[in-house]
Amino acid sequence: MSGTNRQSSAQRGGLRPSSLVDSQLQHLENVVEFVTRGDASGAQHTLDHEYWEKRIRALEETHELINSQRQRITKLLARLVTEAQVGRQNRSAA
């Protein structure tokens, strides 16, 4: 068997099926929600916006997404932008 048969569809130039993205989207939503709301003590965690945006964009580029998944990605990206703006305001006010 050659190694090329084991390549993912994304590596061969095709997109992965949308059915494979839901668990990854859920993970990203959980991380962004946790970090943006802070923990019980009120401490805010720092969020590497660039890293998480790259992760989200990678899903967008490698999977055949259905409309509801595209909407989830749009909401995640908007939340990251909002969080970045709030973070900049908090740093400049301090």
PDB file of N, CA, C and O in Angstrom:
ATOM      1  N   MET A   1       0.831  -1.192   0.000  1.00  0.00           N
ATOM      2  CA  MET A   1       0.000   0.000   0.000  1.00  0.00           C
ATOM      3  C   MET A   1       0.869   1.246   0.000  1.00  0.00           C
ATOM      4  O   MET A   1       1.854   1.330   0.734  1.00  0.00           O
ATOM      5  N   SER A   2       0.508   2.186  -0.806  1.00  0.00           N
ATOM      6  CA  SER A   2       1.299   3.414  -0.827  1.00  0.00           C
ATOM      7  C   SER A   2       0.764   4.404   0.194  1.00  0.00           C
ATOM      8  O   SER A   2      -0.404   4.340   0.575  1.00  0.00           O
ATOM      9  N   GLY A   3       1.620   5.319   0.637  1.00  0.00           N
ATOM     10  CA  GLY A   3       1.239   6.331   1.608  1.00  0.00           C
ATOM     11  C   GLY A   3       0.237   7.324   1.062  1.00  0.00           C
ATOM     12  O   GLY A   3      -0.481   7.971   1.825  1.00  0.00           O
ATOM     13  N   THR A   4       0.181   7.450  -0.262  1.00  0.00           N
ATOM     14  CA  THR A   4      -0.744   8.425  -0.841  1.00  0.00           C
ATOM     15  C   THR A   4      -2.195   8.023  -0.647  1.00  0.00           C
ATOM     16  O   THR A   4      -3.072   8.887  -0.632  1.00  0.00           O
ATOM     17  N   ASN A   5      -2.468   6.742  -0.501  1.00  0.00           N
ATOM     18  CA  ASN A   5      -3.843   6.295  -0.273  1.00  0.00           C
ATOM     19  C   ASN A   5      -4.356   6.718   1.082  1.00  0.00           C
ATOM     20  O   ASN A   5      -5.565   6.776   1.304  1.00  0.00           O
ATOM     21  N   ARG A   6      -3.458   7.009   1.977  1.00  0.00           N
ATOM     22  CA  ARG A   6      -3.838   7.378   3.340  1.00  0.00           C
ATOM     23  C   ARG A   6      -3.975   8.886   3.533  1.00  0.00           C
ATOM     24  O   ARG A   6      -4.315   9.338   4.626  1.00  0.00           O
ATOM     25  N   GLN A   7      -3.719   9.658   2.503  1.00  0.00           N
ATOM     26  CA  GLN A   7      -3.832  11.105   2.627  1.00  0.00           C
ATOM     27  C   GLN A   7      -5.293  11.487   2.823  1.00  0.00           C
ATOM     28  O   GLN A   7      -6.198  10.874   2.257  1.00  0.00           O
ATOM     29  N   SER A   8      -5.498  12.520   3.640  1.00  0.00           N
ATOM     30  CA  SER A   8      -6.857  13.019   3.824  1.00  0.00           C
ATOM     31  C   SER A   8      -7.318  13.698   2.547  1.00  0.00           C
ATOM     32  O   SER A   8      -6.508  14.042   1.686  1.00  0.00           O
ATOM     33  N   SER A   9      -8.616  13.888   2.431  1.00  0.00           N
ATOM     34  CA  SER A   9      -9.146  14.554   1.242  1.00  0.00           C
ATOM     35  C   SER A   9      -8.627  15.976   1.129  1.00  0.00           C
ATOM     36  O   SER A   9      -8.435  16.471   0.018  1.00  0.00           O
ATOM     37  N   ALA A  10      -8.390  16.655   2.269  1.00  0.00           N
ATOM     38  CA  ALA A  10      -7.850  18.014   2.234  1.00  0.00           C
ATOM     39  C   ALA A  10      -6.439  18.017   1.659  1.00  0.00           C
ATOM     40  O   ALA A  10      -6.071  18.932   0.922  1.00  0.00           O
ATOM     41  N   GLN A  11      -5.643  16.994   1.993  1.00  0.00           N
ATOM     42  CA  GLN A  11      -4.284  16.909   1.480  1.00  0.00           C
ATOM     43  C   GLN A  11      -4.291  16.608  -0.017  1.00  0.00           C
ATOM     44  O   GLN A  11      -3.376  17.021  -0.730  1.00  0.00           O
ATOM     45  N   ARG A  12      -5.308  15.896  -0.504  1.00  0.00           N
ATOM     46  CA  ARG A  12      -5.415  15.581  -1.924  1.00  0.00           C
ATOM     47  C   ARG A  12      -6.052  16.723  -2.703  1.00  0.00           C
ATOM     48  O   ARG A  12      -6.168  16.636  -3.925  1.00  0.00           O
ATOM     49  N   GLY A  13      -6.464  17.782  -2.034  1.00  0.00           N
ATOM     50  CA  GLY A  13      -7.049  18.920  -2.721  1.00  0.00           C
ATOM     51  C   GLY A  13      -8.545  19.048  -2.523  1.00  0.00           C
ATOM     52  O   GLY A  13      -9.120  20.076  -2.884  1.00  0.00           O
ATOM     53  N   GLY A  14      -9.197  18.039  -1.962  1.00  0.00           N
ATOM     54  CA  GLY A  14     -10.634  18.108  -1.707  1.00  0.00           C
ATOM     55  C   GLY A  14     -10.902  18.569  -0.284  1.00  0.00           C
ATOM     56  O   GLY A  14      -9.991  18.673   0.537  1.00  0.00           O
ATOM     57  N   LEU A  15     -12.155  18.838  -0.015  1.00  0.00           N
ATOM     58  CA  LEU A  15     -12.542  19.273   1.324  1.00  0.00           C
ATOM     59  C   LEU A  15     -13.059  18.092   2.128  1.00  0.00           C
ATOM     60  O   LEU A  15     -13.633  17.152   1.578  1.00  0.00           O
ATOM     61  N   ARG A  16     -12.851  18.152   3.421  1.00  0.00           N
ATOM     62  CA  ARG A  16     -13.377  17.131   4.324  1.00  0.00           C
ATOM     63  C   ARG A  16     -14.880  17.335   4.480  1.00  0.00           C
ATOM     64  O   ARG A  16     -15.375  18.449   4.304  1.00  0.00           O
ATOM     65  N   PRO A  17     -15.606  16.273   4.808  1.00  0.00           N
ATOM     66  CA  PRO A  17     -17.059  16.414   4.952  1.00  0.00           C
ATOM     67  C   PRO A  17     -17.446  17.247   6.169  1.00  0.00           C
ATOM     68  O   PRO A  17     -16.732  17.284   7.171  1.00  0.00           O
ATOM     69  N   SER A  18     -18.578  17.904   6.060  1.00  0.00           N
ATOM     70  CA  SER A  18     -19.063  18.766   7.138  1.00  0.00           C
ATOM     71  C   SER A  18     -19.337  17.992   8.416  1.00  0.00           C
ATOM     72  O   SER A  18     -19.285  18.564   9.505  1.00  0.00           O
ATOM     73  N   SER A  19     -19.626  16.716   8.305  1.00  0.00           N
ATOM     74  CA  SER A  19     -19.933  15.913   9.496  1.00  0.00           C
ATOM     75  C   SER A  19     -18.754  15.818  10.459  1.00  0.00           C
ATOM     76  O   SER A  19     -18.939  15.485  11.630  1.00  0.00           O
ATOM     77  N   LEU A  20     -17.560  16.104   9.986  1.00  0.00           N
ATOM     78  CA  LEU A  20     -16.371  16.010  10.833  1.00  0.00           C
ATOM     79  C   LEU A  20     -16.051  17.301  11.582  1.00  0.00           C
ATOM     80  O   LEU A  20     -15.126  17.318  12.394  1.00  0.00           O
ATOM     81  N   VAL A  21     -16.780  18.365  11.334  1.00  0.00           N
ATOM     82  CA  VAL A  21     -16.411  19.665  11.892  1.00  0.00           C
ATOM     83  C   VAL A  21     -17.176  20.021  13.161  1.00  0.00           C
ATOM     84  O   VAL A  21     -16.709  20.863  13.928  1.00  0.00           O
ATOM     85  N   ASP A  22     -18.315  19.424  13.407  1.00  0.00           N
ATOM     86  CA  ASP A  22     -19.145  19.828  14.551  1.00  0.00           C
ATOM     87  C   ASP A  22     -18.431  19.707  15.895  1.00  0.00           C
ATOM     88  O   ASP A  22     -18.531  20.613  16.723  1.00  0.00           O
ATOM     89  N   SER A  23     -17.719  18.616  16.129  1.00  0.00           N
ATOM     90  CA  SER A  23     -17.030  18.473  17.415  1.00  0.00           C
ATOM     91  C   SER A  23     -15.911  19.503  17.556  1.00  0.00           C
ATOM     92  O   SER A  23     -15.659  19.998  18.655  1.00  0.00           O
ATOM     93  N   GLN A  24     -15.246  19.825  16.459  1.00  0.00           N
ATOM     94  CA  GLN A  24     -14.194  20.838  16.508  1.00  0.00           C
ATOM     95  C   GLN A  24     -14.778  22.219  16.758  1.00  0.00           C
ATOM     96  O   GLN A  24     -14.217  23.008  17.518  1.00  0.00           O
ATOM     97  N   LEU A  25     -15.904  22.512  16.118  1.00  0.00           N
ATOM     98  CA  LEU A  25     -16.573  23.792  16.361  1.00  0.00           C
ATOM     99  C   LEU A  25     -17.015  23.903  17.813  1.00  0.00           C
ATOM    100  O   LEU A  25     -16.882  24.961  18.427  1.00  0.00           O
ATOM    101  N   GLN A  26     -17.540  22.814  18.360  1.00  0.00           N
ATOM    102  CA  GLN A  26     -17.975  22.827  19.761  1.00  0.00           C
ATOM    103  C   GLN A  26     -16.800  23.120  20.681  1.00  0.00           C
ATOM    104  O   GLN A  26     -16.930  23.896  21.628  1.00  0.00           O
ATOM    105  N   HIS A  27     -15.661  22.508  20.411  1.00  0.00           N
ATOM    106  CA  HIS A  27     -14.461  22.762  21.212  1.00  0.00           C
ATOM    107  C   HIS A  27     -14.065  24.242  21.142  1.00  0.00           C
ATOM    108  O   HIS A  27     -13.798  24.867  22.168  1.00  0.00           O
ATOM    109  N   LEU A  28     -14.031  24.790  19.940  1.00  0.00           N
ATOM    110  CA  LEU A  28     -13.658  26.194  19.776  1.00  0.00           C
ATOM    111  C   LEU A  28     -14.650  27.114  20.476  1.00  0.00           C
ATOM    112  O   LEU A  28     -14.246  28.093  21.104  1.00  0.00           O
ATOM    113  N   GLU A  29     -15.926  26.815  20.377  1.00  0.00           N
ATOM    114  CA  GLU A  29     -16.944  27.611  21.062  1.00  0.00           C
ATOM    115  C   GLU A  29     -16.754  27.554  22.574  1.00  0.00           C
ATOM    116  O   GLU A  29     -16.886  28.567  23.261  1.00  0.00           O
ATOM    117  N   ASN A  30     -16.445  26.370  23.089  1.00  0.00           N
ATOM    118  CA  ASN A  30     -16.220  26.220  24.531  1.00  0.00           C
ATOM    119  C   ASN A  30     -15.008  27.019  24.996  1.00  0.00           C
ATOM    120  O   ASN A  30     -15.069  27.693  26.024  1.00  0.00           O
ATOM    121  N   VAL A  31     -13.927  26.951  24.259  1.00  0.00           N
ATOM    122  CA  VAL A  31     -12.705  27.675  24.630  1.00  0.00           C
ATOM    123  C   VAL A  31     -12.954  29.181  24.623  1.00  0.00           C
ATOM    124  O   VAL A  31     -12.621  29.878  25.582  1.00  0.00           O
ATOM    125  N   VAL A  32     -13.536  29.672  23.543  1.00  0.00           N
ATOM    126  CA  VAL A  32     -13.774  31.110  23.435  1.00  0.00           C
ATOM    127  C   VAL A  32     -14.732  31.564  24.529  1.00  0.00           C
ATOM    128  O   VAL A  32     -14.526  32.619  25.129  1.00  0.00           O
ATOM    129  N   GLU A  33     -15.764  30.791  24.793  1.00  0.00           N
ATOM    130  CA  GLU A  33     -16.722  31.140  25.854  1.00  0.00           C
ATOM    131  C   GLU A  33     -16.027  31.191  27.217  1.00  0.00           C
ATOM    132  O   GLU A  33     -16.225  32.139  27.977  1.00  0.00           O
ATOM    133  N   PHE A  34     -15.224  30.192  27.525  1.00  0.00           N
ATOM    134  CA  PHE A  34     -14.531  30.136  28.809  1.00  0.00           C
ATOM    135  C   PHE A  34     -13.603  31.331  28.991  1.00  0.00           C
ATOM    136  O   PHE A  34     -13.616  31.990  30.030  1.00  0.00           O
ATOM    137  N   VAL A  35     -12.811  31.595  27.983  1.00  0.00           N
ATOM    138  CA  VAL A  35     -11.808  32.646  28.104  1.00  0.00           C
ATOM    139  C   VAL A  35     -12.444  34.032  28.124  1.00  0.00           C
ATOM    140  O   VAL A  35     -11.975  34.912  28.846  1.00  0.00           O
ATOM    141  N   THR A  36     -13.491  34.238  27.350  1.00  0.00           N
ATOM    142  CA  THR A  36     -14.074  35.569  27.291  1.00  0.00           C
ATOM    143  C   THR A  36     -14.938  35.902  28.498  1.00  0.00           C
ATOM    144  O   THR A  36     -15.136  37.080  28.797  1.00  0.00           O
ATOM    145  N   ARG A  37     -15.451  34.911  29.190  1.00  0.00           N
ATOM    146  CA  ARG A  37     -16.286  35.228  30.361  1.00  0.00           C
ATOM    147  C   ARG A  37     -15.484  35.269  31.647  1.00  0.00           C
ATOM    148  O   ARG A  37     -15.973  35.797  32.646  1.00  0.00           O
ATOM    149  N   GLY A  38     -14.264  34.729  31.662  1.00  0.00           N
ATOM    150  CA  GLY A  38     -13.458  34.714  32.875  1.00  0.00           C
ATOM    151  C   GLY A  38     -13.925  33.602  33.801  1.00  0.00           C
ATOM    152  O   GLY A  38     -14.965  32.989  33.563  1.00  0.00           O
ATOM    153  N   ASP A  39     -13.174  33.342  34.840  1.00  0.00           N
ATOM    154  CA  ASP A  39     -13.566  32.284  35.771  1.00  0.00           C
ATOM    155  C   ASP A  39     -14.312  32.868  36.961  1.00  0.00           C
ATOM    156  O   ASP A  39     -14.589  34.067  37.005  1.00  0.00           O
ATOM    157  N   ALA A  40     -14.631  32.022  37.915  1.00  0.00           N
ATOM    158  CA  ALA A  40     -15.454  32.427  39.062  1.00  0.00           C
ATOM    159  C   ALA A  40     -14.799  33.534  39.887  1.00  0.00           C
ATOM    160  O   ALA A  40     -15.498  34.329  40.515  1.00  0.00           O
ATOM    161  N   SER A  41     -13.488  33.592  39.893  1.00  0.00           N
ATOM    162  CA  SER A  41     -12.806  34.616  40.698  1.00  0.00           C
ATOM    163  C   SER A  41     -12.797  35.975  40.000  1.00  0.00           C
ATOM    164  O   SER A  41     -12.367  36.974  40.577  1.00  0.00           O
ATOM    165  N   GLY A  42     -13.272  36.006  38.764  1.00  0.00           N
ATOM    166  CA  GLY A  42     -13.318  37.270  38.032  1.00  0.00           C
ATOM    167  C   GLY A  42     -12.053  37.569  37.248  1.00  0.00           C
ATOM    168  O   GLY A  42     -11.980  38.585  36.558  1.00  0.00           O
ATOM    169  N   ALA A  43     -11.074  36.714  37.343  1.00  0.00           N
ATOM    170  CA  ALA A  43      -9.830  36.936  36.603  1.00  0.00           C
ATOM    171  C   ALA A  43     -10.052  36.626  35.131  1.00  0.00           C
ATOM    172  O   ALA A  43     -10.674  35.623  34.781  1.00  0.00           O
ATOM    173  N   GLN A  44      -9.546  37.482  34.292  1.00  0.00           N
ATOM    174  CA  GLN A  44      -9.640  37.259  32.861  1.00  0.00           C
ATOM    175  C   GLN A  44      -8.405  36.511  32.393  1.00  0.00           C
ATOM    176  O   GLN A  44      -7.287  36.836  32.792  1.00  0.00           O
ATOM    177  N   HIS A  45      -8.603  35.531  31.565  1.00  0.00           N
ATOM    178  CA  HIS A  45      -7.494  34.807  30.958  1.00  0.00           C
ATOM    179  C   HIS A  45      -7.127  35.518  29.674  1.00  0.00           C
ATOM    180  O   HIS A  45      -7.975  36.135  29.028  1.00  0.00           O
ATOM    181  N   THR A  46      -5.868  35.430  29.309  1.00  0.00           N
ATOM    182  CA  THR A  46      -5.484  36.042  28.045  1.00  0.00           C
ATOM    183  C   THR A  46      -5.823  35.084  26.915  1.00  0.00           C
ATOM    184  O   THR A  46      -5.697  33.867  27.054  1.00  0.00           O
ATOM    185  N   LEU A  47      -6.249  35.643  25.812  1.00  0.00           N
ATOM    186  CA  LEU A  47      -6.652  34.863  24.653  1.00  0.00           C
ATOM    187  C   LEU A  47      -5.753  35.250  23.494  1.00  0.00           C
ATOM    188  O   LEU A  47      -5.663  36.424  23.134  1.00  0.00           O
ATOM    189  N   ASP A  48      -5.098  34.278  22.918  1.00  0.00           N
ATOM    190  CA  ASP A  48      -4.273  34.524  21.741  1.00  0.00           C
ATOM    191  C   ASP A  48      -5.214  34.556  20.534  1.00  0.00           C
ATOM    192  O   ASP A  48      -5.455  33.538  19.885  1.00  0.00           O
ATOM    193  N   HIS A  49      -5.733  35.745  20.254  1.00  0.00           N
ATOM    194  CA  HIS A  49      -6.740  35.906  19.206  1.00  0.00           C
ATOM    195  C   HIS A  49      -6.257  35.406  17.849  1.00  0.00           C
ATOM    196  O   HIS A  49      -7.006  34.776  17.102  1.00  0.00           O
ATOM    197  N   GLU A  50      -5.020  35.692  17.551  1.00  0.00           N
ATOM    198  CA  GLU A  50      -4.466  35.290  16.255  1.00  0.00           C
ATOM    199  C   GLU A  50      -4.453  33.765  16.112  1.00  0.00           C
ATOM    200  O   GLU A  50      -4.820  33.229  15.067  1.00  0.00           O
ATOM    201  N   TYR A  51      -4.031  33.081  17.164  1.00  0.00           N
ATOM    202  CA  TYR A  51      -3.989  31.616  17.138  1.00  0.00           C
ATOM    203  C   TYR A  51      -5.380  31.039  16.925  1.00  0.00           C
ATOM    204  O   TYR A  51      -5.573  30.176  16.069  1.00  0.00           O
ATOM    205  N   TRP A  52      -6.357  31.515  17.706  1.00  0.00           N
ATOM    206  CA  TRP A  52      -7.705  30.956  17.619  1.00  0.00           C
ATOM    207  C   TRP A  52      -8.369  31.314  16.304  1.00  0.00           C
ATOM    208  O   TRP A  52      -9.133  30.514  15.763  1.00  0.00           O
ATOM    209  N   GLU A  53      -8.095  32.491  15.782  1.00  0.00           N
ATOM    210  CA  GLU A  53      -8.642  32.834  14.470  1.00  0.00           C
ATOM    211  C   GLU A  53      -8.083  31.901  13.399  1.00  0.00           C
ATOM    212  O   GLU A  53      -8.816  31.472  12.508  1.00  0.00           O
ATOM    213  N   LYS A  54      -6.794  31.585  13.479  1.00  0.00           N
ATOM    214  CA  LYS A  54      -6.188  30.654  12.523  1.00  0.00           C
ATOM    215  C   LYS A  54      -6.839  29.278  12.616  1.00  0.00           C
ATOM    216  O   LYS A  54      -7.089  28.636  11.596  1.00  0.00           O
ATOM    217  N   ARG A  55      -7.113  28.829  13.837  1.00  0.00           N
ATOM    218  CA  ARG A  55      -7.777  27.528  14.012  1.00  0.00           C
ATOM    219  C   ARG A  55      -9.161  27.521  13.377  1.00  0.00           C
ATOM    220  O   ARG A  55      -9.554  26.556  12.721  1.00  0.00           O
ATOM    221  N   ILE A  56      -9.892  28.611  13.583  1.00  0.00           N
ATOM    222  CA  ILE A  56     -11.245  28.709  13.029  1.00  0.00           C
ATOM    223  C   ILE A  56     -11.174  28.776  11.504  1.00  0.00           C
ATOM    224  O   ILE A  56     -11.923  28.085  10.813  1.00  0.00           O
ATOM    225  N   ARG A  57     -10.284  29.598  10.991  1.00  0.00           N
ATOM    226  CA  ARG A  57     -10.137  29.737   9.530  1.00  0.00           C
ATOM    227  C   ARG A  57      -9.708  28.413   8.892  1.00  0.00           C
ATOM    228  O   ARG A  57     -10.115  28.111   7.770  1.00  0.00           O
ATOM    229  N   ALA A  58      -8.902  27.633   9.584  1.00  0.00           N
ATOM    230  CA  ALA A  58      -8.476  26.341   9.056  1.00  0.00           C
ATOM    231  C   ALA A  58      -9.675  25.417   8.852  1.00  0.00           C
ATOM    232  O   ALA A  58      -9.746  24.706   7.850  1.00  0.00           O
ATOM    233  N   LEU A  59     -10.607  25.423   9.787  1.00  0.00           N
ATOM    234  CA  LEU A  59     -11.820  24.619   9.622  1.00  0.00           C
ATOM    235  C   LEU A  59     -12.598  25.081   8.398  1.00  0.00           C
ATOM    236  O   LEU A  59     -13.094  24.274   7.612  1.00  0.00           O
ATOM    237  N   GLU A  60     -12.689  26.378   8.260  1.00  0.00           N
ATOM    238  CA  GLU A  60     -13.427  26.974   7.158  1.00  0.00           C
ATOM    239  C   GLU A  60     -12.815  26.578   5.804  1.00  0.00           C
ATOM    240  O   GLU A  60     -13.529  26.369   4.824  1.00  0.00           O
ATOM    241  N   GLU A  61     -11.504  26.482   5.774  1.00  0.00           N
ATOM    242  CA  GLU A  61     -10.799  26.211   4.520  1.00  0.00           C
ATOM    243  C   GLU A  61     -10.689  24.734   4.185  1.00  0.00           C
ATOM    244  O   GLU A  61     -10.473  24.382   3.025  1.00  0.00           O
ATOM    245  N   THR A  62     -10.834  23.865   5.170  1.00  0.00           N
ATOM    246  CA  THR A  62     -10.581  22.437   4.931  1.00  0.00           C
ATOM    247  C   THR A  62     -11.830  21.566   4.957  1.00  0.00           C
ATOM    248  O   THR A  62     -11.747  20.364   4.704  1.00  0.00           O
ATOM    249  N   HIS A  63     -12.984  22.150   5.258  1.00  0.00           N
ATOM    250  CA  HIS A  63     -14.211  21.361   5.350  1.00  0.00           C
ATOM    251  C   HIS A  63     -15.313  21.928   4.450  1.00  0.00           C
ATOM    252  O   HIS A  63     -15.407  23.136   4.234  1.00  0.00           O
ATOM    253  N   GLU A  64     -16.127  21.034   3.945  1.00  0.00           N
ATOM    254  CA  GLU A  64     -17.343  21.441   3.240  1.00  0.00           C
ATOM    255  C   GLU A  64     -18.371  21.763   4.308  1.00  0.00           C
ATOM    256  O   GLU A  64     -18.940  20.857   4.916  1.00  0.00           O
ATOM    257  N   LEU A  65     -18.611  23.025   4.540  1.00  0.00           N
ATOM    258  CA  LEU A  65     -19.484  23.437   5.639  1.00  0.00           C
ATOM    259  C   LEU A  65     -20.909  23.645   5.157  1.00  0.00           C
ATOM    260  O   LEU A  65     -21.151  24.085   4.033  1.00  0.00           O
ATOM    261  N   ILE A  66     -21.838  23.319   6.034  1.00  0.00           N
ATOM    262  CA  ILE A  66     -23.232  23.640   5.762  1.00  0.00           C
ATOM    263  C   ILE A  66     -23.519  25.019   6.356  1.00  0.00           C
ATOM    264  O   ILE A  66     -22.711  25.551   7.117  1.00  0.00           O
ATOM    265  N   ASN A  67     -24.648  25.581   6.013  1.00  0.00           N
ATOM    266  CA  ASN A  67     -24.966  26.953   6.398  1.00  0.00           C
ATOM    267  C   ASN A  67     -24.891  27.172   7.916  1.00  0.00           C
ATOM    268  O   ASN A  67     -24.335  28.175   8.363  1.00  0.00           O
ATOM    269  N   SER A  68     -25.433  26.266   8.696  1.00  0.00           N
ATOM    270  CA  SER A  68     -25.410  26.453  10.153  1.00  0.00           C
ATOM    271  C   SER A  68     -23.984  26.454  10.699  1.00  0.00           C
ATOM    272  O   SER A  68     -23.695  27.163  11.663  1.00  0.00           O
ATOM    273  N   GLN A  69     -23.100  25.679  10.102  1.00  0.00           N
ATOM    274  CA  GLN A  69     -21.702  25.675  10.539  1.00  0.00           C
ATOM    275  C   GLN A  69     -21.018  26.984  10.148  1.00  0.00           C
ATOM    276  O   GLN A  69     -20.203  27.507  10.909  1.00  0.00           O
ATOM    277  N   ARG A  70     -21.337  27.506   8.990  1.00  0.00           N
ATOM    278  CA  ARG A  70     -20.790  28.807   8.583  1.00  0.00           C
ATOM    279  C   ARG A  70     -21.255  29.907   9.537  1.00  0.00           C
ATOM    280  O   ARG A  70     -20.491  30.813   9.869  1.00  0.00           O
ATOM    281  N   GLN A  71     -22.508  29.823   9.973  1.00  0.00           N
ATOM    282  CA  GLN A  71     -23.025  30.802  10.929  1.00  0.00           C
ATOM    283  C   GLN A  71     -22.288  30.700  12.259  1.00  0.00           C
ATOM    284  O   GLN A  71     -21.979  31.721  12.873  1.00  0.00           O
ATOM    285  N   ARG A  72     -22.006  29.494  12.704  1.00  0.00           N
ATOM    286  CA  ARG A  72     -21.260  29.304  13.948  1.00  0.00           C
ATOM    287  C   ARG A  72     -19.859  29.898  13.825  1.00  0.00           C
ATOM    288  O   ARG A  72     -19.371  30.530  14.761  1.00  0.00           O
ATOM    289  N   ILE A  73     -19.221  29.701  12.695  1.00  0.00           N
ATOM    290  CA  ILE A  73     -17.885  30.256  12.465  1.00  0.00           C
ATOM    291  C   ILE A  73     -17.943  31.781  12.459  1.00  0.00           C
ATOM    292  O   ILE A  73     -17.078  32.439  13.037  1.00  0.00           O
ATOM    293  N   THR A  74     -18.947  32.336  11.815  1.00  0.00           N
ATOM    294  CA  THR A  74     -19.106  33.793  11.784  1.00  0.00           C
ATOM    295  C   THR A  74     -19.263  34.346  13.194  1.00  0.00           C
ATOM    296  O   THR A  74     -18.665  35.369  13.525  1.00  0.00           O
ATOM    297  N   LYS A  75     -20.058  33.686  14.025  1.00  0.00           N
ATOM    298  CA  LYS A  75     -20.255  34.128  15.411  1.00  0.00           C
ATOM    299  C   LYS A  75     -18.963  34.021  16.214  1.00  0.00           C
ATOM    300  O   LYS A  75     -18.641  34.910  17.003  1.00  0.00           O
ATOM    301  N   LEU A  76     -18.227  32.933  16.013  1.00  0.00           N
ATOM    302  CA  LEU A  76     -16.952  32.775  16.725  1.00  0.00           C
ATOM    303  C   LEU A  76     -15.975  33.880  16.342  1.00  0.00           C
ATOM    304  O   LEU A  76     -15.334  34.471  17.212  1.00  0.00           O
ATOM    305  N   LEU A  77     -15.859  34.159  15.066  1.00  0.00           N
ATOM    306  CA  LEU A  77     -14.938  35.200  14.616  1.00  0.00           C
ATOM    307  C   LEU A  77     -15.359  36.570  15.145  1.00  0.00           C
ATOM    308  O   LEU A  77     -14.516  37.374  15.542  1.00  0.00           O
ATOM    309  N   ALA A  78     -16.654  36.828  15.149  1.00  0.00           N
ATOM    310  CA  ALA A  78     -17.149  38.110  15.686  1.00  0.00           C
ATOM    311  C   ALA A  78     -16.841  38.221  17.174  1.00  0.00           C
ATOM    312  O   ALA A  78     -16.478  39.292  17.659  1.00  0.00           O
ATOM    313  N   ARG A  79     -16.986  37.121  17.894  1.00  0.00           N
ATOM    314  CA  ARG A  79     -16.698  37.133  19.336  1.00  0.00           C
ATOM    315  C   ARG A  79     -15.214  37.395  19.583  1.00  0.00           C
ATOM    316  O   ARG A  79     -14.855  38.116  20.514  1.00  0.00           O
ATOM    317  N   LEU A  80     -14.358  36.812  18.752  1.00  0.00           N
ATOM    318  CA  LEU A  80     -12.926  37.071  18.892  1.00  0.00           C
ATOM    319  C   LEU A  80     -12.597  38.536  18.646  1.00  0.00           C
ATOM    320  O   LEU A  80     -11.787  39.122  19.365  1.00  0.00           O
ATOM    321  N   VAL A  81     -13.219  39.128  17.639  1.00  0.00           N
ATOM    322  CA  VAL A  81     -12.981  40.548  17.340  1.00  0.00           C
ATOM    323  C   VAL A  81     -13.432  41.406  18.516  1.00  0.00           C
ATOM    324  O   VAL A  81     -12.717  42.317  18.935  1.00  0.00           O
ATOM    325  N   THR A  82     -14.609  41.118  19.045  1.00  0.00           N
ATOM    326  CA  THR A  82     -15.137  41.872  20.182  1.00  0.00           C
ATOM    327  C   THR A  82     -14.213  41.735  21.383  1.00  0.00           C
ATOM    328  O   THR A  82     -13.908  42.721  22.054  1.00  0.00           O
ATOM    329  N   GLU A  83     -13.772  40.526  21.651  1.00  0.00           N
ATOM    330  CA  GLU A  83     -12.887  40.280  22.790  1.00  0.00           C
ATOM    331  C   GLU A  83     -11.563  41.009  22.609  1.00  0.00           C
ATOM    332  O   GLU A  83     -11.014  41.534  23.578  1.00  0.00           O
ATOM    333  N   ALA A  84     -11.048  41.049  21.406  1.00  0.00           N
ATOM    334  CA  ALA A  84      -9.790  41.759  21.140  1.00  0.00           C
ATOM    335  C   ALA A  84      -9.959  43.251  21.401  1.00  0.00           C
ATOM    336  O   ALA A  84      -9.070  43.891  21.963  1.00  0.00           O
ATOM    337  N   GLN A  85     -11.098  43.805  20.994  1.00  0.00           N
ATOM    338  CA  GLN A  85     -11.358  45.224  21.211  1.00  0.00           C
ATOM    339  C   GLN A  85     -11.490  45.534  22.707  1.00  0.00           C
ATOM    340  O   GLN A  85     -10.953  46.533  23.186  1.00  0.00           O
ATOM    341  N   VAL A  86     -12.193  44.692  23.426  1.00  0.00           N
ATOM    342  CA  VAL A  86     -12.358  44.881  24.875  1.00  0.00           C
ATOM    343  C   VAL A  86     -10.993  44.770  25.569  1.00  0.00           C
ATOM    344  O   VAL A  86     -10.685  45.548  26.472  1.00  0.00           O
ATOM    345  N   GLY A  87     -10.191  43.811  25.147  1.00  0.00           N
ATOM    346  CA  GLY A  87      -8.866  43.651  25.724  1.00  0.00           C
ATOM    347  C   GLY A  87      -7.987  44.863  25.508  1.00  0.00           C
ATOM    348  O   GLY A  87      -7.257  45.275  26.410  1.00  0.00           O
ATOM    349  N   ARG A  88      -8.052  45.442  24.308  1.00  0.00           N
ATOM    350  CA  ARG A  88      -7.252  46.652  24.028  1.00  0.00           C
ATOM    351  C   ARG A  88      -7.745  47.821  24.876  1.00  0.00           C
ATOM    352  O   ARG A  88      -6.938  48.598  25.387  1.00  0.00           O
ATOM    353  N   GLN A  89      -9.056  47.953  25.029  1.00  0.00           N
ATOM    354  CA  GLN A  89      -9.615  49.041  25.844  1.00  0.00           C
ATOM    355  C   GLN A  89      -9.202  48.883  27.301  1.00  0.00           C
ATOM    356  O   GLN A  89      -8.845  49.865  27.951  1.00  0.00           O
ATOM    357  N   ASN A  90      -9.245  47.665  27.818  1.00  0.00           N
ATOM    358  CA  ASN A  90      -8.863  47.421  29.210  1.00  0.00           C
ATOM    359  C   ASN A  90      -7.387  47.714  29.449  1.00  0.00           C
ATOM    360  O   ASN A  90      -7.014  48.257  30.489  1.00  0.00           O
ATOM    361  N   ARG A  91      -6.544  47.348  28.475  1.00  0.00           N
ATOM    362  CA  ARG A  91      -5.108  47.619  28.629  1.00  0.00           C
ATOM    363  C   ARG A  91      -4.809  49.103  28.566  1.00  0.00           C
ATOM    364  O   ARG A  91      -3.952  49.594  29.301  1.00  0.00           O
ATOM    365  N   SER A  92      -5.503  49.824  27.698  1.00  0.00           N
ATOM    366  CA  SER A  92      -5.239  51.263  27.582  1.00  0.00           C
ATOM    367  C   SER A  92      -5.801  52.037  28.762  1.00  0.00           C
ATOM    368  O   SER A  92      -5.305  53.116  29.084  1.00  0.00           O
ATOM    369  N   ALA A  93      -6.834  51.500  29.414  1.00  0.00           N
ATOM    370  CA  ALA A  93      -7.440  52.186  30.580  1.00  0.00           C
ATOM    371  C   ALA A  93      -6.610  51.943  31.838  1.00  0.00           C
ATOM    372  O   ALA A  93      -6.691  52.713  32.796  1.00  0.00           O
ATOM    373  N   ALA A  94      -5.836  50.908  31.838  1.00  0.00           N
ATOM    374  CA  ALA A  94      -5.059  50.560  33.053  1.00  0.00           C
ATOM    375  C   ALA A  94      -3.826  51.389  33.224  1.00  0.00           C
ATOM    376  O   ALA A  94      -3.088  51.205  34.192  1.00  0.00           O
TER     377      ALA A  94
END
